Amino acid sequence: MMHWLLLLVTIILTAVANISLKYAALHRQSEVKGIVANLWEIFTTPALIFGIGCLGIAVIAYAVALRNINLSVGYPVMTTSVVVLVAVFSAFFFGEPFNVVKAVGTVIVICGVILLSQS
């Protein structure tokens, strides 16, 4: 049971990290010119540092979870869950479109992962 809890932690942290990275990219503090200056500003943004930290913890949790979960099940469950969470939260936080086509596609992907995990 603990391995599934760790997979859930991985899913949540990975989704939070992606939202944080998008937030960091969109919310620069100034209109800095030049690639080096832009990269420096993004890399020193608290949201980016937080996102990287979430990804680091997620990788560790995922590695421990895979001790007891088949990779052929764990990976599709993790990635699909992250895709669903990121799509929903992107619509909520960033106003990205989440229309009927995306909703149907999401349901199809989830059904596919359920079928894969049964075999």
Helices and strands as residue ranges (DSSP letters): H 2-26, H 35-43, H 46-65, H 71-94, H 100-118
